[in-house]
């Protein structure tokens, strides 16, 4: 029976939602740990920085914990990453699950500790069925069987370089576009060299998406990447209800020499299919 530690290092979450999530997981036969002082008063986040870091530290260092699961995203993890550099790498590797603001922790764990992590739904999303059944089933299957039985979804080619490929093999890294852009110039700056770089986002208008992609490009994050995979880019409509994001992504894909693929169902959409980071994967490429 796995031991899951629930953490809330980002936006606040109601105590009743924490209780519901814990009950949901325990009902599936899972051992769950939640700090008694998980929530508290803070200007922006679920608790003050010192408390949120202590919870994260405990979860990462506890040798009995198997999975560290983000309750919800939002904002706050980037404030904690500098303190993680002061910790020694724990002897036992944990599987971190989360997305959105959790991208900061994915980058740190993948790049600094060389841990595998799972880009996927927050624990509260699972307990409230705020993601589709396919995501829920795929996530639980991964937790039970591991990477050995994981079958990545097929990629949709998005530019000429991608259309010339029948498969794509490599290790995935990345996450939320906005959070990854915030990593530039820091000690945990995203490193796309030799990697399949996954990107997704929510509530960002077309020009903002273009600005962030341009920033990553000019910072040479894409230069030595193996390929780029674009997950869901949700909402972000203009005032008239239209969206410039499809055109922005199309122009970006056509202007880069790297193979660019689309991967619907990964990110902030109705589905958030689990995607392992920092472990070898082979994707099939759909015919177009």
C-alpha positions, -999 to +999 in steps of 0.1 A: +000+000+000+017+033-011+021+061+013+010+095-001+019+128+014-005+156+004+011+191+000-003+226-005+027+247-015+007+270-038-027+287-036-051+282-007-075+253-007-105+249+017-100+225+046-131+206+035-115+199+002-084+186+019-105+163+040-125+151+010-093+143-009-078+124+020-110+104+025-111+097-013-076+083-013-080+063+019-111+048+004-089+034-023-067+016+002-040+043+003-022+055+033-023+093+034-004+119+054-015+155+057+003+180+080-020+191+108-010+227+101-012+224+063-033+256+060-028+290+076-029+328+070-009+342+042-012+371+017-013+348-014-007+311-006-020+282+015+004+291+044+034+312+050+066+304+031+083+288+061+054+265+069+049+255+033+086+247+029+086+226+061+057+205+048+075+200+014+107+192+031+091+166+054+073+150+025+105+147+004+127+135+033+103+110+050+116+076+041+081+060+045+066+083+019+063+069-017+043+097-034+043+135-029+011+148-044+002+184-051-033+192-039-038+222-062-017+246-082-019+284-085+012+302-073+038+298-045+062+271-053+088+294-070+092+311-036+103+278-021+127+264-047+158+283-034+155+266-001+154+232-017+190+237-029+201+237+008+188+201+013+207+169+007+192+146-018+171+120+001+182+084+000+148+073-011+133+087-043+097+099-042+073+102-071+060+138-073+026+143-090+013+177-101+011+203-128+006+240-133+026+257-105+040+223-097+062+227-128+087+244-107+091+214-085+092+191-116+122+211-129+140+210-096+135+173-090+143+163-126+174+185-130+189+186-096+180+152-080+175+133-113+142+120-100+113+108-122+081+128-117+046+126-131+030+156-148-007+149-140-038+160-121-037+175-087-050+152-059-080+174-054-089+172-091-090+134-088-111+134-056-137+158-071-136+142-106-126+175-121-108+156-148-121+130-171-124+093-164-096+085-189-072+106-168-083+091-135-079+056-148-046+062-165-032+079-134-041+050-111-028+025-136+005+044-136+007+044-098+000+007-097+022-005-126+048+022-130+066+033-162+071-002-174+034-005-185+029+031-195+018+038-230+022+074-241-006+089-262+001+094-299+015+128-309+000+149-337+026+165-360+024+202-361+051+212-386+071+197-415+099+183-393+074+165-372+054+151-402+085+134-414+087+113-382+069+081-374+079+080-337+096+101-311+118+087-283+134+105-255+129+120-220+103+146-214+107+177-193+088+210-190+053+219-179+035+252-176+048+278-200+045+307-176+063+289-148+091+278-171+095+313-183+098+324-147+127+299-143+150+318-167+180+334-149+175+313-118+194+284-103+167+261-115+164+274-151+148+249-174+173+230-195+159+216-227+191+202-241+185+167-255+150+167-241+115+166-254+102+199-241+065+198-231+045+231-228+010+240-218-009+269-202-042+285-191-057+320-192-029+335-213-040+355-243-023+350-277+002+378-274+013+365-240+018+330-253+038+345-282+059+366-258+068+337-236+077+314-265+098+342-279+115+347-245+124+310-242+136+310-278+158+340-273+171+325-240+182+295-262+161+270-243+149+254-275+184+254-292+195+219-283+161+204-275+151+172-293+115+183-300+087+204-286+053+190-276+024+214-271-003+203-246-035+222-241-036+259-241-070+267-224-091+299-225-072+331-229-097+345-254-097+381-267-124+406-256-145+396-286-145+359-276-120+348-303-086+332-296-053+341-312-036+311-296-040+286-324-025+310-349+003+319-325+012+282-320+009+275-357+033+304-365+057+293-338+057+257-351+063+267-387+092+290-377+112+266-357+135+239-372+127+215-344+099+190-347+068+204-330+039+181-320+005+186-304-007+165-275-043+172-267-056+161-233-024+171-213-027+203-192-055+224-179-083+209-201-111+185-193-085+157-194-050+159-179-035+126-190-004+116-169+029+123-186+061+109-169+091+133-169+128+124-169+124+088-180+127+072-215+095+072-235+086+063-271+056+081-287+039+071-318+032+099-343-002+100-358-005+102-396-016+136-409 
